[in-house]
Amino acid sequence: MVILFISHMRLLRDAMVTMLATHNGFKAVGASSRASIKSAVAKFKPTLVIIDASHPEAITLVAAVRTHVPSVSLVVLTLHDRDEDFLDWTEVGISGYLGPDSSAGDLVSTVRRAAAGDVVFPPRLTALLLNRLAERSRSRALRAGVHALTSREQEVAALLADGLPNKMIARQLCVALPTVKNHIHNILAKWNVRTRGEAAARYRRTTLARHEPSGRTPAGTQTGTVNLAAGWLASCD
């Protein structure tokens, strides 16, 4: 197995290459710049890359390697155990992550397992990643829930979230009361909830998920008074 170790620190490169070379089945080479990486990739065709996360161009250099060897496995070596850094690296597609508490034995084990196709993360970071994926899944499900409604049903759901009764919703939208009841029935069925209160809560969670990252105020949290006033003033002639 050929291992390419990328770091801008020569002392660390030399030490890692020497240490890895002592293990059976490992051939290690070092690189620091785009030119040296390109040369090493062309000459040795590495199976696995270990990247020093402190390298100023770490992400860019990994992309450069993958341009020439798309299937290469990637292990990140970092001196800083920051959650957001780890999550950023998982977006790149890594097979292993070694923090400041990792030992030489951890490194060798991670390299062998990553080369064999395993994904090797510390338990705490694995839990962090799974929780983040679950949050994204929930957020996508909530957004999909709103889009499953027709435009009119979304309007009704928004007014439910504002706390308006059926008669006021009918007046606000200039539709008949039975029409409003029919829309609410459809909303409950599509969202698999049993009460208008649950539907209102679902709508508020959905708008929060849609708007919270941008810092905007979620729809339905400040429109109630405006909608109520508009309802009294609306003309349905």
C-alpha positions as CSV (number, residue, x, y, z in Angstrom):
1,M,0.0,0.0,0.0
2,V,1.4,3.4,-1.0
3,I,0.6,6.2,1.5
4,L,1.0,9.9,0.5
5,F,1.4,12.1,3.6
6,I,0.8,15.8,2.9
7,S,2.1,18.5,5.2
8,H,3.8,21.9,4.9
9,M,6.0,21.0,7.9
10,R,9.1,19.1,6.8
11,L,9.9,17.7,10.2
12,L,6.4,16.2,10.5
13,R,6.6,14.8,6.9
14,D,9.9,13.1,7.5
15,A,8.8,11.7,10.9
16,M,5.5,10.3,9.5
17,V,7.1,8.8,6.4
18,T,9.8,7.1,8.5
19,M,7.3,5.8,11.1
20,L,4.9,4.4,8.5
21,A,7.7,2.7,6.5
22,T,8.4,0.6,9.6
23,H,5.1,-1.3,9.2
24,N,4.7,-4.3,6.9
25,G,2.9,-3.5,3.6
26,F,3.4,0.3,3.9
27,K,5.3,2.5,1.5
28,A,5.1,6.1,2.5
29,V,6.1,9.3,0.6
30,G,5.7,12.9,1.6
31,A,4.6,16.0,-0.3
32,S,3.9,19.6,0.5
33,S,3.0,21.6,-2.6
34,R,0.8,21.1,-5.6
35,A,3.9,20.3,-7.7
36,S,5.3,17.7,-5.3
37,I,1.8,16.2,-4.9
38,K,1.3,15.9,-8.7
39,S,4.7,14.3,-9.0
40,A,4.1,11.8,-6.2
41,V,0.7,10.9,-7.5
42,A,2.0,10.3,-11.0
43,K,5.0,8.3,-9.8
44,F,3.6,6.2,-6.9
45,K,-0.2,6.1,-7.5
46,P,-1.1,6.3,-3.8
47,T,-3.8,4.1,-2.3
48,L,-4.4,6.4,0.6
49,V,-3.7,10.0,1.5
50,I,-3.0,11.4,5.0
51,I,-3.5,15.1,5.1
52,D,-2.2,17.5,7.8
53,A,-5.3,19.6,8.4
54,S,-3.2,22.6,9.4
55,H,-1.8,22.9,5.8
56,P,-3.1,26.3,4.5
57,E,-4.4,24.7,1.3
58,A,-5.5,21.4,2.8
59,I,-8.9,21.1,1.1
60,T,-7.6,22.4,-2.2
61,L,-4.8,19.9,-2.2
62,V,-7.1,17.0,-1.5
63,A,-9.2,18.0,-4.4
64,A,-6.1,18.1,-6.6
65,V,-5.2,14.5,-5.6
66,R,-8.7,13.3,-6.3
67,T,-8.5,14.8,-9.8
68,H,-5.8,12.3,-10.6
69,V,-6.9,9.4,-8.3
70,P,-10.6,9.7,-7.7
71,S,-10.8,6.4,-5.6
72,V,-8.1,7.4,-3.1
73,S,-9.0,7.1,0.5
74,L,-8.4,10.1,2.8
75,V,-7.4,10.3,6.4
76,V,-7.3,13.6,8.2
77,L,-4.7,14.3,10.9
78,T,-5.5,17.3,13.1
79,L,-4.1,19.0,16.2
80,H,-7.5,20.7,16.9
81,D,-10.5,18.7,18.0
82,R,-13.2,21.1,16.7
83,D,-16.6,19.8,15.8
84,E,-17.2,22.1,12.9
85,D,-13.8,21.3,11.4
86,F,-14.7,17.6,11.5
87,L,-18.1,18.2,9.9
88,D,-16.4,20.3,7.1
89,W,-14.1,17.4,6.4
90,T,-16.9,14.9,6.2
91,E,-18.4,17.1,3.4
92,V,-15.2,16.4,1.4
93,G,-15.6,12.6,1.9
94,I,-13.1,11.2,4.4
95,S,-12.5,7.7,5.6
96,G,-10.6,8.5,8.8
97,Y,-10.2,11.3,11.3
98,L,-7.4,11.4,13.8
99,G,-7.4,14.1,16.6
100,P,-4.8,15.3,19.0
101,D,-5.2,12.4,21.3
102,S,-4.5,9.8,18.7
103,S,-1.6,7.4,19.1
104,A,0.8,5.9,16.5
105,G,-1.2,2.7,16.9
106,D,-4.5,4.6,16.2
107,L,-2.9,5.9,13.0
108,V,-1.8,2.6,11.7
109,S,-5.1,0.9,12.5
110,T,-7.0,3.8,10.9
111,V,-4.9,3.6,7.7
112,R,-5.4,-0.2,7.4
113,R,-9.1,0.0,7.9
114,A,-9.6,3.0,5.7
115,A,-7.7,1.4,2.9
116,A,-9.9,-1.7,3.3
117,G,-13.0,0.5,2.8
118,D,-14.0,1.2,6.4
119,V,-14.9,4.7,7.8
120,V,-13.1,5.3,11.0
121,F,-14.1,8.2,13.3
122,P,-13.9,8.6,17.1
123,P,-17.2,7.5,18.7
124,R,-18.1,11.1,19.9
125,L,-17.6,12.5,16.4
126,T,-19.6,9.6,14.8
127,A,-22.5,10.5,17.1
128,L,-22.1,14.2,16.2
129,L,-22.3,13.3,12.5
130,L,-25.3,11.1,12.9
131,N,-27.1,13.7,14.9
132,R,-26.3,16.4,12.2
133,L,-27.6,14.1,9.5
134,A,-30.8,13.4,11.5
135,E,-31.3,17.2,11.9
136,R,-31.0,17.7,8.2
137,S,-33.3,14.9,7.4
138,R,-35.9,16.3,9.8
139,S,-35.5,19.7,8.2
140,R,-36.0,18.3,4.7
141,A,-39.0,16.4,5.8
142,L,-40.6,19.6,7.3
143,R,-39.9,21.6,4.1
144,A,-41.3,18.8,2.0
145,G,-44.4,18.8,4.2
146,V,-45.2,22.4,3.3
147,H,-44.6,21.8,-0.4
148,A,-47.0,18.8,-0.3
149,L,-49.8,21.3,0.3
150,T,-51.5,23.2,-2.5
151,S,-50.9,27.0,-2.4
152,R,-54.4,27.5,-0.9
153,E,-53.8,24.8,1.7
154,Q,-50.5,26.6,2.6
155,E,-52.5,29.8,3.1
156,V,-55.0,28.0,5.3
157,A,-52.1,26.4,7.3
158,A,-50.5,29.8,7.8
159,L,-53.7,31.3,9.2
160,L,-54.2,28.2,11.4
161,A,-50.7,28.9,12.8
162,D,-51.8,32.5,13.4
163,G,-54.6,31.2,15.6
164,L,-57.6,32.3,13.4
165,P,-60.8,30.3,13.7
166,N,-62.5,28.8,10.6
167,K,-64.9,31.7,10.1
168,M,-62.1,34.2,10.2
169,I,-60.0,32.1,7.8
170,A,-63.0,32.0,5.4
171,R,-63.4,35.8,5.6
172,Q,-59.7,36.4,5.2
173,L,-59.5,34.2,2.0
174,C,-62.9,35.2,0.7
175,V,-64.1,31.6,0.5
176,A,-67.1,29.6,1.9
177,L,-66.8,28.1,5.4
178,P,-67.3,24.5,4.1
179,T,-64.3,25.2,1.7
180,V,-62.1,26.1,4.7
181,K,-63.2,23.0,6.5
182,N,-62.3,20.9,3.4
183,H,-58.9,22.5,3.2
184,I,-58.2,21.8,6.9
185,H,-59.3,18.2,6.4
186,N,-56.8,17.8,3.5
187,I,-54.0,19.4,5.6
188,L,-54.6,17.0,8.5
189,A,-54.6,14.0,6.1
190,K,-51.5,15.1,4.2
191,W,-49.5,15.8,7.4
192,N,-50.9,12.8,9.2
193,V,-52.0,14.8,12.2
194,R,-55.4,14.7,14.0
195,T,-56.1,18.2,15.2
196,R,-55.8,21.8,13.9
197,G,-53.5,22.6,16.8
198,E,-51.1,19.9,15.6
199,A,-51.3,21.3,12.1
200,A,-50.6,24.8,13.4
201,A,-47.5,23.6,15.3
202,R,-46.3,21.6,12.3
203,Y,-46.5,24.8,10.1
204,R,-44.6,26.8,12.7
205,R,-41.8,24.2,12.9
206,T,-41.6,24.1,9.1
207,T,-41.3,27.9,8.7
208,L,-38.8,28.0,11.5
209,A,-36.7,25.3,9.7
210,R,-37.0,27.3,6.4
211,H,-36.1,30.7,7.7
212,E,-34.0,30.3,10.9
213,P,-30.5,30.0,9.1
214,S,-31.0,33.3,7.4
215,G,-31.9,35.1,10.6
216,R,-35.4,36.1,9.3
217,T,-38.4,35.9,11.5
218,P,-40.4,32.7,10.7
219,A,-43.7,33.2,8.9
220,G,-46.6,32.9,11.2
221,T,-44.9,34.5,14.3
222,Q,-45.5,38.1,13.5
223,T,-48.4,38.1,11.0
224,G,-51.3,37.2,13.3
225,T,-52.3,40.7,14.1
226,V,-51.9,41.9,10.5
227,N,-53.9,39.0,9.2
228,L,-56.6,39.5,11.8
229,A,-57.0,43.2,10.9
230,A,-56.9,42.4,7.2
231,G,-59.6,39.8,7.8
232,W,-62.0,42.3,9.2
233,L,-61.3,44.7,6.4
234,A,-61.4,42.3,3.5
235,S,-64.2,42.5,1.0
236,C,-65.5,39.3,-0.6
237,D,-68.1,40.9,-2.8
